[in-house]
Protein backbone atom coordinates (compact mmCIF):
# COMPACT_ATOMS: atom_id res chain seq x y z
CA UNK A 1 0.00 0.00 0.00
CA UNK A 2 2.06 2.86 -1.31
CA UNK A 3 -0.20 5.44 0.28
CA UNK A 4 1.10 4.55 3.72
CA UNK A 5 4.81 4.08 2.99
CA UNK A 6 5.97 7.25 4.65
CA UNK A 7 3.27 7.84 7.19
CA UNK A 8 3.22 4.37 8.68
CA UNK A 9 6.90 4.91 9.50
CA UNK A 10 5.71 8.08 11.21
CA UNK A 11 2.61 6.76 12.96
CA UNK A 12 4.38 5.99 16.20
CA UNK A 13 6.00 9.39 16.08
CA UNK A 14 2.75 11.19 15.54
CA UNK A 15 1.13 9.10 18.22
CA UNK A 16 -1.40 7.49 15.91
CA UNK A 17 0.00 3.96 15.70
CA UNK A 18 -3.37 2.58 16.74
CA UNK A 19 -4.37 3.28 13.15
CA UNK A 20 -2.12 0.44 12.03
CA UNK A 21 -4.24 -2.03 13.96
CA UNK A 22 -7.41 -1.39 12.02
CA UNK A 23 -7.27 -4.58 9.95
CA UNK A 24 -7.33 -6.66 13.13
CA UNK A 25 -9.95 -4.57 14.85
CA UNK A 26 -12.95 -6.04 16.57
CA UNK A 27 -15.80 -4.71 14.47
CA UNK A 28 -18.51 -4.55 17.09
CA UNK A 29 -19.65 -1.26 18.57
CA UNK A 30 -22.18 -0.39 21.22
CA UNK A 31 -25.12 -0.97 18.88
CA UNK A 32 -23.44 -3.48 16.61
CA UNK A 33 -23.32 -1.17 13.60
CA UNK A 34 -21.52 1.86 12.26
CA UNK A 35 -22.71 5.45 12.59
CA UNK A 36 -25.64 5.99 10.23
CA UNK A 37 -24.81 8.19 7.26
CA UNK A 38 -28.34 8.97 6.03
CA UNK A 39 -28.75 11.77 8.56
CA UNK A 40 -25.73 14.00 8.19
CA UNK A 41 -24.57 17.62 8.18
CA UNK A 42 -23.19 18.92 4.88
CA UNK A 43 -20.10 21.16 4.72
CA UNK A 44 -17.44 22.17 2.22
CA UNK A 45 -13.66 22.42 2.56
CA UNK A 46 -11.98 25.65 1.51
CA UNK A 47 -8.22 25.36 1.11
CA UNK A 48 -6.31 27.94 3.11
CA UNK A 49 -2.75 26.91 2.39
CA UNK A 50 -0.49 24.05 1.42
CA UNK A 51 2.50 23.11 3.53
CA UNK A 52 5.23 20.75 2.42
CA UNK A 53 5.59 18.97 5.75
CA UNK A 54 3.14 17.26 8.14
CA UNK A 55 0.97 19.72 10.11
CA UNK A 56 -0.74 18.36 13.23
CA UNK A 57 -1.91 21.47 15.12
CA UNK A 58 -2.89 25.14 14.78
CA UNK A 59 -2.59 27.89 17.39
CA UNK A 60 -3.72 31.52 17.47
CA UNK A 61 -1.85 33.12 20.39
CA UNK A 62 -3.24 36.59 19.73
CA UNK A 63 -6.92 36.78 18.66
CA UNK A 64 -7.08 37.89 15.04
CA UNK A 65 -3.32 37.53 14.63
CA UNK A 66 -1.10 35.02 12.87
CA UNK A 67 -1.78 31.30 13.06
CA UNK A 68 1.07 29.01 14.09
CA UNK A 69 1.34 25.56 12.53
CA UNK A 70 2.88 22.71 14.52
CA UNK A 71 4.79 20.50 12.10
CA UNK A 72 5.56 16.98 13.36
CA UNK A 73 8.83 16.93 11.44
CA UNK A 74 10.37 19.38 13.88
CA UNK A 75 9.24 22.87 12.97
CA UNK A 76 6.65 25.54 13.71
CA UNK A 77 5.48 27.70 10.82
CA UNK A 78 3.62 31.01 10.72
CA UNK A 79 0.48 31.27 8.62
CA UNK A 80 0.15 34.98 7.80
CA UNK A 81 -2.82 36.14 5.73
CA UNK A 82 -3.35 32.61 4.37
CA UNK A 83 0.31 32.24 3.35
CA UNK A 84 2.94 30.16 5.11
CA UNK A 85 6.08 32.21 5.63
CA UNK A 86 9.14 30.86 3.83
CA UNK A 87 11.23 30.40 6.97
CA UNK A 88 9.98 28.49 10.03
CA UNK A 89 9.30 30.31 13.27
CA UNK A 90 10.86 27.38 15.20
CA UNK A 91 13.31 24.80 13.87
CA UNK A 92 15.40 23.36 16.67
CA UNK A 93 15.94 19.83 15.39
CA UNK A 94 14.40 19.82 11.92
CA UNK A 95 17.65 19.00 10.16
CA UNK A 96 18.28 16.02 12.39
CA UNK A 97 14.94 14.51 11.38
CA UNK A 98 15.89 14.64 7.70
CA UNK A 99 18.81 12.31 8.33
CA UNK A 100 16.94 9.85 10.54
CA UNK A 101 13.34 9.35 9.34
CA UNK A 102 12.87 6.22 11.48
CA UNK A 103 13.80 8.02 14.69
CA UNK A 104 11.57 10.06 16.95
CA UNK A 105 14.41 12.49 17.56
CA UNK A 106 13.54 16.06 16.76
CA UNK A 107 9.79 15.56 16.38
CA UNK A 108 7.52 18.33 17.64
CA UNK A 109 4.20 17.06 18.97
CA UNK A 110 2.56 20.22 20.26
CA UNK A 111 3.03 23.91 21.02
CA UNK A 112 1.27 26.01 23.68
CA UNK A 113 1.42 29.80 23.83
CA UNK A 114 1.34 31.47 27.22
CA UNK A 115 -2.04 33.14 27.98
CA UNK A 116 -0.09 36.41 28.29
CA UNK A 117 1.94 35.77 25.11
CA UNK A 118 1.17 39.21 23.65
CA UNK A 119 3.14 40.73 26.55
CA UNK A 120 5.69 38.14 27.70
CA UNK A 121 6.27 36.40 24.31
CA UNK A 122 6.68 32.99 25.95
CA UNK A 123 5.64 29.70 24.38
CA UNK A 124 6.13 26.02 25.19
CA UNK A 125 7.11 23.13 22.94
CA UNK A 126 6.64 19.38 23.45
CA UNK A 127 9.35 17.64 21.45
CA UNK A 128 11.65 14.62 21.44
CA UNK A 129 15.24 15.31 22.35
CA UNK A 130 17.81 13.48 20.23
CA UNK A 131 19.59 10.56 21.82
CA UNK A 132 22.37 8.23 20.61
CA UNK A 133 20.94 6.40 17.65
CA UNK A 134 22.37 3.02 18.71
CA UNK A 135 20.53 3.05 22.03
CA UNK A 136 16.84 2.40 22.64
CA UNK A 137 16.49 5.49 24.76
CA UNK A 138 14.72 8.75 24.29
CA UNK A 139 13.41 11.76 26.10
CA UNK A 140 10.12 13.59 25.81
CA UNK A 141 10.77 17.24 26.66
CA UNK A 142 8.52 20.21 27.39
CA UNK A 143 10.50 23.44 27.20
CA UNK A 144 9.82 27.15 27.49
CA UNK A 145 11.06 29.46 24.73
CA UNK A 146 10.81 33.17 23.99
CA UNK A 147 10.39 35.06 20.74
CA UNK A 148 13.50 36.63 19.23
CA UNK A 149 13.63 40.20 20.52
CA UNK A 150 14.80 41.47 17.13
CA UNK A 151 12.33 39.48 15.01
CA UNK A 152 8.81 38.66 16.23
CA UNK A 153 8.45 36.03 13.49
CA UNK A 154 11.34 33.96 14.79
CA UNK A 155 11.88 32.01 18.02
CA UNK A 156 14.95 32.57 20.16
CA UNK A 157 16.30 29.01 20.41
CA UNK A 158 18.90 30.11 22.96
CA UNK A 159 16.13 31.10 25.37
CA UNK A 160 15.17 27.49 26.08
CA UNK A 161 14.36 26.55 29.66
CA UNK A 162 13.43 22.91 30.15
CA UNK A 163 10.24 22.49 32.14
CA UNK A 164 9.62 18.73 32.23
CA UNK A 165 11.49 15.69 30.90
CA UNK A 166 10.30 12.08 30.74
CA UNK A 167 12.84 9.38 29.90
CA UNK A 168 12.32 6.10 28.07
CA UNK A 169 12.24 4.64 24.57
CA UNK A 170 8.46 4.34 24.36
CA UNK A 171 7.99 7.78 25.91
CA UNK A 172 9.56 9.29 22.80
CA UNK A 173 6.60 7.95 20.82
CA UNK A 174 3.96 8.98 23.35
CA UNK A 175 3.88 12.72 23.02
CA UNK A 176 0.51 14.25 22.37
CA UNK A 177 -0.65 17.74 23.39
CA UNK A 178 0.22 20.60 25.70
CA UNK A 179 -2.32 23.37 26.26
CA UNK A 180 -3.13 26.13 28.74
CA UNK A 181 -6.44 25.74 30.49
CA UNK A 182 -8.86 28.52 31.45
CA UNK A 183 -7.20 28.47 34.90
CA UNK A 184 -3.84 29.52 33.40
CA UNK A 185 -2.13 26.20 34.15
CA UNK A 186 -0.36 24.04 31.58
CA UNK A 187 -2.01 20.69 30.83
CA UNK A 188 0.12 17.90 29.36
CA UNK A 189 -1.09 14.60 27.94
CA UNK A 190 1.39 11.71 27.79
CA UNK A 191 0.44 8.41 26.17
CA UNK A 192 0.78 4.82 27.32
CA UNK A 193 1.30 2.97 24.06
CA UNK A 194 3.97 0.25 24.00
CA UNK A 195 5.17 1.57 20.62
CA UNK A 196 6.39 -1.79 19.35
CA UNK A 197 8.15 -2.77 22.58
CA UNK A 198 6.86 -6.26 23.45
CA UNK A 199 8.37 -6.01 26.95
CA UNK A 200 6.54 -2.80 27.82
CA UNK A 201 4.18 -2.86 30.79
CA UNK A 202 1.31 -0.40 30.70
CA UNK A 203 1.54 2.36 33.29
CA UNK A 204 -1.72 4.27 32.94
CA UNK A 205 -3.15 2.77 36.15
CA UNK A 206 0.07 3.30 38.15
CA UNK A 207 0.28 6.73 39.77
CA UNK A 208 4.04 6.33 40.21
CA UNK A 209 4.41 7.13 36.50
CA UNK A 210 3.45 10.02 34.22
CA UNK A 211 2.61 7.79 31.24
CA UNK A 212 -1.08 7.43 30.41
CA UNK A 213 -1.91 10.63 32.30
CA UNK A 214 -2.97 14.21 31.90
CA UNK A 215 -0.74 16.47 33.98
CA UNK A 216 -1.42 19.96 35.28
CA UNK A 217 1.41 22.29 36.32
CA UNK A 218 2.07 25.97 36.99
CA UNK A 219 4.82 27.30 34.69
CA UNK A 220 4.58 30.95 35.71
CA UNK A 221 7.70 30.28 37.73
CA UNK A 222 10.43 27.77 36.88
CA UNK A 223 11.09 25.20 38.17
CA UNK A 224 7.36 24.60 37.75
CA UNK A 225 5.03 24.45 40.72
CA UNK A 226 2.28 21.98 41.52
CA UNK A 227 -1.15 23.65 41.86
CA UNK A 228 -2.36 23.13 45.41
CA UNK A 229 -5.70 21.71 44.25
CA UNK A 230 -4.24 18.97 42.03
CA UNK A 231 -6.03 15.75 43.05
CA UNK A 232 -2.96 13.76 44.12
CA UNK A 233 -1.11 16.41 46.09
CA UNK A 234 -0.10 14.77 49.36
CA UNK A 235 -1.23 11.31 48.23
CA UNK A 236 1.32 8.62 49.01
CA UNK A 237 2.94 6.89 46.01
CA UNK A 238 1.35 9.27 43.51
CA UNK A 239 2.93 11.91 41.29
CA UNK A 240 1.42 15.27 42.26
CA UNK A 241 1.51 16.53 38.65
CA UNK A 242 -1.29 14.11 37.70
CA UNK A 243 -4.70 15.64 36.96
CA UNK A 244 -6.40 12.53 35.51
CA UNK A 245 -5.27 9.05 34.40
CA UNK A 246 -6.12 5.88 32.52
CA UNK A 247 -5.47 7.10 28.94
CA UNK A 248 -3.84 5.30 26.04
CA UNK A 249 -3.20 8.21 23.69
CA UNK A 250 -5.12 11.40 24.43
CA UNK A 251 -3.96 12.87 21.14
CA UNK A 252 -5.93 16.13 20.85
CA UNK A 253 -8.10 17.86 23.43
CA UNK A 254 -9.62 21.28 24.01
CA UNK A 255 -11.43 23.30 26.65
CA UNK A 256 -15.07 24.16 26.01
CA UNK A 257 -15.06 27.99 26.06
CA UNK A 258 -18.53 27.99 27.66
CA UNK A 259 -18.37 25.22 30.29
CA UNK A 260 -14.54 25.14 30.53
CA UNK A 261 -14.72 21.33 30.48
CA UNK A 262 -11.72 19.48 29.10
CA UNK A 263 -12.77 17.18 26.25
CA UNK A 264 -10.76 15.10 23.80
CA UNK A 265 -10.17 11.89 21.91
CA UNK A 266 -8.35 8.85 23.31
CA UNK A 267 -7.00 6.59 20.56
CA UNK A 268 -7.82 2.91 20.97
CA UNK A 269 -5.63 -0.12 20.39
CA UNK A 270 -7.80 -2.70 18.60
CA UNK A 271 -11.49 -2.23 19.31
CA UNK A 272 -12.85 1.22 20.02
CA UNK A 273 -12.11 4.92 19.77
CA UNK A 274 -13.47 7.20 22.47
CA UNK A 275 -14.34 10.77 23.35
CA UNK A 276 -13.91 11.71 27.03
CA UNK A 277 -14.87 14.65 29.19
CA UNK A 278 -12.03 14.75 31.69
CA UNK A 279 -12.69 15.56 35.33
CA UNK A 280 -10.24 16.18 38.15
CA UNK A 281 -8.81 12.91 39.51
CA UNK A 282 -10.80 10.75 37.09
CA UNK A 283 -9.66 7.26 36.02
CA UNK A 284 -10.53 6.61 32.37
CA UNK A 285 -9.79 2.92 32.34
CA UNK A 286 -6.86 2.12 30.05
CA UNK A 287 -5.53 -0.59 29.77
CA UNK A 288 -8.41 -2.37 31.53
CA UNK A 289 -10.96 -0.62 29.32
CA UNK A 290 -10.76 0.45 25.71
CA UNK A 291 -13.84 2.53 25.09
CA UNK A 292 -16.72 0.47 26.47
CA UNK A 293 -14.88 -2.82 25.83
CA UNK A 294 -12.53 -4.79 28.07
CA UNK A 295 -8.94 -4.76 26.85
CA UNK A 296 -7.15 -6.48 29.77
CA UNK A 297 -8.63 -8.60 32.52
CA UNK A 298 -8.31 -6.94 35.89
CA UNK A 299 -9.62 -7.00 39.43
CA UNK A 300 -10.71 -3.39 38.96
CA UNK A 301 -14.47 -2.93 38.96
CA UNK A 302 -15.88 -1.03 36.00
CA UNK A 303 -17.49 1.37 38.45
CA UNK A 304 -14.00 2.75 39.21
CA UNK A 305 -13.69 4.09 35.70
CA UNK A 306 -15.16 7.20 34.10
CA UNK A 307 -17.10 6.20 31.00
CA UNK A 308 -16.53 7.86 27.63
CA UNK A 309 -19.29 10.16 26.45
CA UNK A 310 -19.05 8.50 23.05
CA UNK A 311 -17.32 5.53 21.41
CA UNK A 312 -17.17 4.05 17.94
CA UNK A 313 -15.53 0.99 16.45
CA UNK A 314 -13.46 0.46 13.35
CA UNK A 315 -16.59 0.03 11.29
CA UNK A 316 -16.77 3.83 11.46
CA UNK A 317 -13.13 4.93 11.74
CA UNK A 318 -9.78 3.74 12.99
CA UNK A 319 -8.11 6.59 14.87
CA UNK A 320 -9.92 9.34 16.77
CA UNK A 321 -8.32 12.76 16.47
CA UNK A 322 -10.41 14.80 18.89
CA UNK A 323 -11.69 18.26 18.02
CA UNK A 324 -13.18 21.48 19.33
CA UNK A 325 -16.50 23.07 20.29
CA UNK A 326 -18.05 25.35 17.70
CA UNK A 327 -20.14 28.32 18.81
CA UNK A 328 -20.08 30.32 15.58
CA UNK A 329 -23.06 31.27 13.41
CA UNK A 330 -21.65 30.72 9.92
CA UNK A 331 -22.30 26.97 10.24
CA UNK A 332 -25.65 26.87 12.08
CA UNK A 333 -25.93 23.06 11.88
CA UNK A 334 -22.72 22.81 13.89
CA UNK A 335 -23.45 25.55 16.44
CA UNK A 336 -23.14 24.37 20.06
CA UNK A 337 -21.65 21.05 18.94
CA UNK A 338 -18.34 19.31 19.54
CA UNK A 339 -16.78 18.76 16.12
CA UNK A 340 -14.24 15.95 15.97
CA UNK A 341 -12.47 13.83 13.38
CA UNK A 342 -11.10 10.43 12.59
CA UNK A 343 -7.64 10.23 11.02
CA UNK A 344 -8.96 8.59 7.85
CA UNK A 345 -10.81 11.75 6.86
CA UNK A 346 -14.22 11.52 8.57
CA UNK A 347 -15.86 14.32 10.52
CA UNK A 348 -18.53 14.10 13.23
CA UNK A 349 -20.58 16.39 15.47
CA UNK A 350 -21.52 15.54 19.06
CA UNK A 351 -24.29 17.27 21.00
CA UNK A 352 -26.56 16.58 23.95
CA UNK A 353 -30.24 15.85 23.42
CA UNK A 354 -33.14 16.74 25.71
CA UNK A 355 -32.48 13.61 27.79
CA UNK A 356 -28.89 14.72 28.43
CA UNK A 357 -27.56 11.97 26.16
CA UNK A 358 -24.79 12.56 23.64
CA UNK A 359 -25.82 12.11 20.02
CA UNK A 360 -23.38 11.85 17.12
CA UNK A 361 -24.05 12.89 13.53
CA UNK A 362 -21.64 12.36 10.63
CA UNK A 363 -20.52 15.47 8.77
CA UNK A 364 -20.62 15.02 5.00
CA UNK A 365 -17.83 16.82 3.09
CA UNK A 366 -19.52 17.52 -0.24
CA UNK A 367 -16.29 18.45 -2.06
CA UNK A 368 -13.95 15.72 -0.82
CA UNK A 369 -10.43 16.19 -2.22
CA UNK A 370 -9.52 13.95 -5.19
CA UNK A 371 -6.62 12.45 -3.23
CA UNK A 372 -7.18 10.96 0.20
CA UNK A 373 -7.06 13.45 3.06
CA UNK A 374 -5.85 12.31 6.47
CA UNK A 375 -6.89 14.58 9.35
CA UNK A 376 -4.41 15.27 12.17
CA UNK A 377 -6.09 18.13 14.02
CA UNK A 378 -9.10 20.46 14.32
CA UNK A 379 -8.98 24.07 15.51
CA UNK A 380 -11.45 26.90 16.15
CA UNK A 381 -9.99 30.41 16.14
CA UNK A 382 -11.18 33.50 18.01
CA UNK A 383 -13.45 34.43 15.10
CA UNK A 384 -15.24 31.06 15.40
CA UNK A 385 -13.82 29.67 12.16
CA UNK A 386 -13.25 25.92 11.96
CA UNK A 387 -9.97 24.63 10.52
CA UNK A 388 -8.64 21.18 9.66
CA UNK A 389 -4.96 20.31 9.44
CA UNK A 390 -3.60 17.16 7.86
CA UNK A 391 -2.10 15.84 4.67
CA UNK A 392 -2.92 14.36 1.27
CA UNK A 393 -1.46 11.20 -0.20
CA UNK A 394 -0.85 10.82 -3.90
CA UNK A 395 1.11 7.75 -4.99
CA UNK A 396 4.29 7.89 -2.89
CA UNK A 397 3.99 11.56 -1.94
CA UNK A 398 2.49 13.24 1.11
CA UNK A 399 1.66 16.93 1.22
CA UNK A 400 0.37 18.92 4.17
CA UNK A 401 -2.68 21.13 3.86
CA UNK A 402 -4.87 23.43 5.94
CA UNK A 403 -8.60 23.72 5.23
CA UNK A 404 -11.36 25.95 6.52
CA UNK A 405 -14.75 24.28 7.01
CA UNK A 406 -17.44 26.39 5.32
CA UNK A 407 -21.15 26.11 4.59
CA UNK A 408 -22.07 23.74 1.78
N, C-alpha and C positions, 0 to 999 in steps of 0.2 A: 504494500500500500504506500505508494510514493508520497501521498499527501501528508503522511505522518513522519516521514524520514527525519526531518529536523526536529519537529516539535516533540515527538516521543522521547528524543534524547534530552529534551528540556522539561518534560513533564514533572519530573521529580524536583527540578529546580524552581519551577513555577509553583509547585505545591499542588499540582492537579494530577498526580500519578494515579489517583483512583480512576481516572478516565480510562486507563489502560486495562482495567478489569471488566469493562462493560460486556465483553463477549462471554464471560463466565458468570454474569450477574444472575441473581435469582429474580425472575421476572414475575413477581407477585407483589402487588401493592395492597394498600389498606382495603380497597374495594375489588381487587382482583382485575383491574383494567387500567388503561392509561387515561390521562386527562382527556376529557371529551373536547373535540375540536370544532363541533358544530355551533358552539356558542362562544364566540371569540371577539376580541377588540381589535379593530384594524388600525394600523399605523404605517407610516412610511419612514424610510431612512434617508437622511440628507447628509451627504458626505461633507465633513468639515475640513479634513486634511488627511493626507497620507503621511506615513512615517516609515522609514526603512526598517526599523527594528521591531521589537515586540512590546507594545504598550500594554500595561496591566492596570493602570490607575490614573485618575485625573484629580487635581487639586486646584482650588481657587482661593489662595490665601487672603486676597483682598477683594471683597465683593465688587464685581464689575471690572476687575483687573485681568491680568494675564492668567491663563491656565497653565499648569505645570503637569507634564506627562511623565509618569514613572515608567521607565523602560527596563524590563527584566535583565537586559544584557549589560547593565551596569551604568546607565546614564539617567539623567533627568533633563527633559527638554522643555523649552518655553513655547507655548502656543500663543502667538500674539496676532490678534485680528485675523484669525483663521489660517495663519501661516506658522509653520514650525521654524524657529530661528535656526540658522545654519550651524551654529556651534552650541553644544549642550551647556546647560546651566551647571550641571554636575557630572563629572566623569572621573571618578576616583580610580576605578579599576577596570574601566572599559577595555583598555588595550589587553589586559591580561586575559579577559574572556576570549578574545579573538584567537589566542594561541592555545586555548584549552577548552574546547566546546563541551567536553564531557564532564568538566569540573563545575562545582557550584561556586568556585572562587570568583569574587567580583560581582555576583548577581545582586541586584537591588530589588527587594520585594515590595517596599512601601516607603512613602515619605509622609511626614506630618509637619505642618507649619504651625508654629506657636500661635495661640489665639491673639497675641499682641504682636504678630509678625510685622505689621505696618510700622511699628515703632522700634522693636528690638531686632528685627531682621534675623531671627533664629528659626532654624528648621531642623528636623530630625530624620535620620535615614536608617532603615533596617536593611542591612546588607550582609553578605558573607565575606569574611576576611580570608584572604589567601592563606593557604597552609602548604607545607611541603607536599608535592604531588605524589610522592611515593609512600605517603602515610595516609591511612584512613582516619584522618582527623579533620576537624573543621571548627569554625567558630561563627555563630550567629551574633552579629553586633548591632546595637542601636547606639548611634552617636549623634551628638549635637553639632551643628555647623552654623556659621554665619554667612551672610551675603558679603561679597567683596565690596569693601568700602568705596572703591574707585569705579565699580561697575555693577549696577544693581541687577544685571542680567547674567551674573556669573557668581558661583559660590566661591567662598574662600576655603579651599581645602586644608589650609594650614590652621584653620580655626577649630579643627575637630577636637571634641571632648567626648570620650567614650562614656556612655551612660550605663549600659548593661551588656554583658557578654555571656553567652551560653555555649559551652564546649560540647563537642561530640560529632561524630561523622553524620549521623542521621539528623542532628539538629541543623546542619547546613542546608538540608533539604526541607526543613519544616518552618521556614519563615512564612509569614502571611501578611498581617496588616498592623500598622501602628496608627493611632488616631487620637486626637484630643476630644474628650467628652465635654458636655455642657458645663461640668464642674471644674474645667480647666486642668484636669489630670490627664496624663498620657496612658492610654489603654494599649496593650500589646497582646496579640494572639500568637501563640506558638503551638505548632502542630505536634501530633503524636503518631506519625506514620513511620513504619519501620524502614521505608525507603530502600527496599531491596536487601536489607540486612536480616538474614534468617535467624540470627541469634538475638535480635532485639526484643526486649520485653517492654510491653506498653506501660506507660507511666501516668496516663491521664487520671487514674484513680488514686495515685500516690502523691500526697501533698508535700513530700520531701523534694519533689522535682517541679520544674517550671514547664515541662513538656505537657501538651494537652490542656493548656490553661489559657485563661485571659487574665492578664496582669493589669494592675492599676498603680501608677507611681506619680510622685510629684517631682517634676524636673525643673521647677522654678529656682531651685538651688541644687548645685552638684557638689558632692555625690547626692544622688536623688534621695528623697525622703519617702517614707511609707505613710500614706494618709491614715490618720488615727481611726477612721471608721472602716478600714478594710476588714473583711469578715474574719480573717485568720490572724489578725494582730493578737499576740499573746497566747495563741493556741500552740500547744506543745507539738513538736514534730511536723509543723506546717510552715511553709514559706509565706511570710507576711505580704509579699507582693501579690499573691493570688486574689483575684476578684471572683472568679467562677472557674469550674473545672469539668472534665469529662468530655473533651472535644477531640475529634480526630484531626480535622483541618479546617479551622474556622477562617476560610480564605478571605472573604470580604464582608464587612459589617458596616453599619451606620447607626447614627442616633436620630430617632424620630424628632424632628424639630418642634413638634407639638407636645408629645408626651415625654420626650427625652429618653424613651426606652431604647436600649441597645438591641438591635436585631440584625441577624446575618445568616449566612449559609454555611453549614458544616458538611464537608464532602465525605461521602460514604466510601466504604471499601469494596463491597460486593453486591449489596442488596438495595439500600435506600439512600437517597439524598434528603437532607432535612433543613428546614428553616426554624431557627430558635429565637425567642425573645429571652435575653439573658438577664437574670436577676442576681443581685448580690449574694454570693455564697452558694449559688446553685450548682448542682451536680447534674450534668447533661448526658451521663451514661456510658460514653465510650471508655473501654472497648466491650463492655457488657452489652450495651445496646447500640444498634446502628439504625437510626430512625426509630420506627416502632418494632423492629425485629431484634431478635437476640443474636449477637455476634459471638460472644464467648460465654460459656456457662460460668455461673458465679453464685456465691451465697448471698449476694446483694439482692434485696427485694426490689422489685420494680418501683415500688412506692418511694424509694429513696431518690429516684431520678426525676428531673424535670422533663416533661414530655415536649417534643417539638410542636410548634403550632401547625406545621404542615410537613408532609413527607411525600415523596414520589419515588417510584422504582425506575429501573432502566428500560421499561417500556416507554417512558416519557422522555427521559434524558439520562445522561451518564455522569454529570459532574456539576453540581450546583455552584453558582458563582456568587450568589447574594445580590443585593441591590440597594435601593434607596426609596424613601417615601416621596411621593409626588403630590404637591399641594398647589400646582399651577392651574391655570384656567385655559391654556391653549389646547390641552388634551383632556376635555371634560370627562371622557370615559375612564381616564386614569386618575382623576382627582381623588385625593384621600385614600389612595391605594399604595401598597408596597409593591414596587416593580422590581422583579428579579429575573435572573437569566440562568440558563444552562450553557455550559461551555460549547456544546455542539450547535449553538445558534438559535435556541428557542428562548422566547420571552414569555413571562407570566405576570399576572397581577393578583395580589392577595388583598382581601378586604373582609371585614367582619359583617355578618348579617344581623338581622334583628334579634336572633337568638344567641348572639355573642360567639358565633362559630365562624372560623376562618374559611372563606370560600376562595377557590383559585380559578381564574379564567386564563386561557391561553391568549397571547397577543399575536395576531396575524400580521406579519410584515408583508405588505402587498407588493413591494418592489424588491424582493430578495435579490442580493447580488448574484451575478452569474457564476462566480466562483464561491466556494464554501467559505462562510464567515464564522470564525470561532470567537466567542465572546469571553473576554477576560475581566471585564469590570463595567460597572454602571455608576453614573455620577449625576447628581442634580446640583446645578450652580445656584447662586444667590438670586438669579432672575427666574428661577423655576423652569429651567430648560433641562431636558433629559439627554444625557450623552451615553454612548456605548464606546468602549475601547476594545480592540481585539486585533485579529489579523485574518487575511485571506490566504488561501492556499491555491496555487495554480501549478500543476505538475510538481516540480521539485522546489518551487519557490514559495516563500512566505513573505507577506508584506503587511506591515501594520497599518491600521486605519482608525480614524475617529469619526463616528457618526452622531448626528443629532436626530432624536426621535421626533417626528412631526406628524401632524394630522393627515390622515389618508384622504 
